[in-house]
Amino acid sequence: MPKGADGITLGSLVIVRRGKASPYLLRHELVHVRQWKRFGIIGFGVRYLGPYALWRLRGKDHRSAYLRIPLAIEADWVARRSLTTAVREELSESIAS
């Protein structure tokens, strides 16, 4: 696992650092699983590592470069949206009971 990462996806394998599993992180990593399936190993690698390397070459630190990777942005957006939807549905169900 890369230093500072809470989770990593390699194809359909999701690895999460002990004690860091959360609904958000699992949703985020599952988006990466779908991206791997959509683009394949080469396509995913180019789309993920290419932008990261570009931003590092432009002088950004690891975190700043990571936050600019389009596939990571997509995973974050979907994970946050899914979590919000899940919480909203759970609240609606508890109010109805």
C-alpha positions as CSV (number, residue, x, y, z in Angstrom):
1,M,0.0,0.0,0.0
2,P,1.4,3.4,-0.9
3,K,2.4,5.6,2.0
4,G,-0.5,7.9,3.0
5,A,-3.1,5.8,1.1
6,D,-6.1,4.3,3.0
7,G,-7.0,2.1,0.1
8,I,-5.9,0.9,-3.3
9,T,-7.5,-0.9,-6.2
10,L,-5.7,-3.3,-8.5
11,G,-8.2,-4.6,-11.0
12,S,-11.0,-6.2,-9.0
13,L,-8.9,-6.4,-5.9
14,V,-9.5,-3.7,-3.3
15,I,-7.1,-3.4,-0.4
16,V,-8.0,-1.2,2.6
17,R,-5.6,-0.2,5.4
18,R,-6.6,-1.8,8.7
19,G,-9.0,0.5,10.6
20,K,-9.6,2.8,7.7
21,A,-12.6,1.1,6.1
22,S,-15.6,3.4,5.7
23,P,-18.7,3.5,3.5
24,Y,-17.1,6.4,1.6
25,L,-13.7,4.7,1.0
26,L,-15.3,1.4,-0.1
27,R,-17.6,3.2,-2.5
28,H,-14.6,5.2,-3.8
29,E,-12.5,2.0,-4.4
30,L,-15.5,0.3,-6.1
31,V,-15.7,3.1,-8.6
32,H,-12.0,2.4,-9.4
33,V,-13.0,-1.3,-9.9
34,R,-15.5,-0.2,-12.5
35,Q,-12.9,2.1,-14.1
36,W,-10.5,-0.8,-14.4
37,K,-13.1,-2.9,-16.1
38,R,-14.1,0.0,-18.4
39,F,-10.5,0.9,-19.5
40,G,-8.5,-2.2,-18.9
41,I,-5.1,-2.3,-17.2
42,I,-3.3,-0.1,-19.8
43,G,-6.1,2.4,-20.2
44,F,-6.6,2.7,-16.5
45,G,-2.8,3.1,-15.9
46,V,-2.5,5.8,-18.6
47,R,-5.6,7.7,-17.3
48,Y,-4.5,7.4,-13.6
49,L,-0.7,7.6,-13.6
50,G,-0.4,10.0,-16.6
51,P,-2.1,13.0,-14.9
52,Y,-0.4,12.2,-11.6
53,A,3.0,12.2,-13.2
54,L,2.2,15.4,-15.1
55,W,1.2,17.3,-12.0
56,R,4.3,16.0,-10.1
57,L,6.5,17.2,-12.9
58,R,4.7,20.6,-12.6
59,G,5.9,20.8,-9.0
60,K,2.8,19.6,-7.2
61,D,3.2,17.5,-4.0
62,H,1.8,14.0,-3.9
63,R,-1.6,15.0,-2.4
64,S,-2.1,17.9,-4.8
65,A,-1.2,15.8,-7.8
66,Y,-3.5,13.0,-6.6
67,L,-6.4,15.4,-6.2
68,R,-6.1,16.4,-9.9
69,I,-6.4,12.9,-11.3
70,P,-9.7,12.8,-13.3
71,L,-10.4,9.1,-12.3
72,A,-9.8,10.0,-8.6
73,I,-12.1,13.0,-9.0
74,E,-14.8,10.8,-10.5
75,A,-14.4,8.2,-7.7
76,D,-14.7,10.9,-5.1
77,W,-17.7,12.5,-6.7
78,V,-19.6,9.2,-7.0
79,A,-18.6,8.0,-3.5
80,R,-19.8,11.3,-1.9
81,R,-23.0,11.4,-3.9
82,S,-23.7,7.7,-3.1
83,L,-23.0,8.2,0.6
84,T,-25.3,11.3,0.7
85,T,-28.1,9.3,-1.1
86,A,-27.6,6.4,1.3
87,V,-27.8,8.6,4.4
88,R,-30.8,10.4,3.0
89,E,-32.6,7.1,2.4
90,E,-31.7,5.8,5.8
91,L,-33.0,9.0,7.5
92,S,-36.3,8.7,5.4
93,E,-36.7,5.1,6.5
94,S,-36.2,5.9,10.2
95,I,-38.6,8.8,10.1
96,A,-41.2,6.7,8.5
97,S,-40.9,4.0,11.1
